[in-house]
């Protein structure tokens, strides 16, 4: 895209003008949330780690420890550090984080929920928790099988905030 001769910057492409993390000049910026009122906000995200039958059978006797329990702790820690990992993410005072990891079908289902009373949502914290928990399962089992696949890291639901509630499959509430 050609430079704007007035500012020397690229103009904001039309698709970016709808995104809150871009300023008028098309540069990435942190959203100013100072005028927003705090509300109770929650978000739940999930991930699925596809594992071979042999790896699933070996989970209870993993020499590194219980991968599901370690994944839970890793996910909780990741939620607490999300703003350090994602540059435009606001640091939040989390009021609750819960990460569950359970064997389901041909793998491990991770479900992460984060909550806060604040001026911005906790979707990124829930997604980061689910992602890191899934990566932890991978890390703790990769010696047994390199064909592990992490699938469907996704937002399942959110509540609170200006954009309203959301539930996967149900859309905006």
Secondary structure as UniProt FT lines:
FT   TURN            5..7
FT   TURN            14..18
FT   TURN            20..21
FT   TURN            24..25
FT   TURN            34..35
FT   STRAND          39..50
FT   HELIX           53..58
FT   HELIX           59..61
FT   TURN            63..64
FT   HELIX           67..80
FT   HELIX           82..85
FT   TURN            87..88
FT   STRAND          94..104
FT   TURN            105..106
FT   STRAND          107..118
FT   HELIX           123..141
FT   TURN            142..144
FT   TURN            146..147
FT   STRAND          149..159
FT   TURN            162..163
FT   STRAND          166..167
FT   TURN            168..170
FT   STRAND          171..172
//
